[in-house]
Each structure stands twice: as C-alpha cells, then as structure tokens.
Amino acid sequence: WTVLRWVDPSVSADDLKRAVPYDCSYGKDDKGRLVILFPNSWTMRYFEEKNKDIPLHESPASED
C-alpha cells in the first residue's frame, strides 16, 4: 500500500468494513483509530467519490 488515510471518528468499524474494496485494507493505528490502506492515490480518490458518507483525513483527528 502507498496511501494511508484516517477514517472520521463518526464512522463505525462495521460501516467501514462494508465499504472497503477488495484491493484495500483497513485496521487501527496505535491509538485505536480506524485507518484505510490504499494501493495508490487513484483508488483512494475513487473510494472517496463513491463513499461520501465516510470522510477520510490525511492525519488523525485530534484527541482533545
């Protein structure tokens, strides 16, 4: 994988699991935040276009 994005905290793991394409992977970072691993930026952009209800971030959400 070449692209990692953090999933918005409002998204549940179950919702993410249903949306992640076969050529991607997902999991949690060392703080337990959901992440998606994409093989390339095209796949990430396609995912964002098709899953507007799953916001992605370049960095993790702050822990205020």
N, C-alpha and C positions, 0 to 999 in steps of 0.2 A: 504494500500500500504506500501511496505517496502523499495522500492528503488526509488529515485528521481534522474533524470538527466536533465541538462540544454541542450536545443537544440541549435545547432550552429546558430549564428545570420544570416547566409546566407540562412536559411530555412524559407520559408513563412508559415504563420499560415494555409493557405489553403492546402499546400503540407503536412504539419504535420497532419492536420485533416483527409486527405485521407489515411494516413499510420497507424494511431494509432489503434491497435487491440481493440476488444470489452471489453477485461478484463483489459484495462489500461485506464488512464485518462490523460488529458493534460489541461494546463492552463497557467497562467502567474504568476511570482513571484511579490514581492512588487515593483520591478523596471520595470515591464513590459516585462521581458524576458520569452520566452517560456520554459516550463518545461513539462516533462512527468513523470507520477507516474506509477510505475510497481508493480505488486503484489509480485514479487520475482526476484532474480537475473537471474534465467533461462529465464524468459520471456524477460528481458532486453537484454540478450545476443542473444536470438532468433531474437528480433527486430533489433538489430544491424547487425546481419548476413543477414537478408532479406531486410534491408533498408540502404545500404551502402552510399546512397546519402543524408542521414540525420545523420550527425555527432552529437554524444552526448558527453557531458562533465560532469565530476564529480563536477565541480564548475563553477560558471557563468563566462562568458567572461569578461575580464577587461573593464573598462569604460574609456579608455584613451582619 
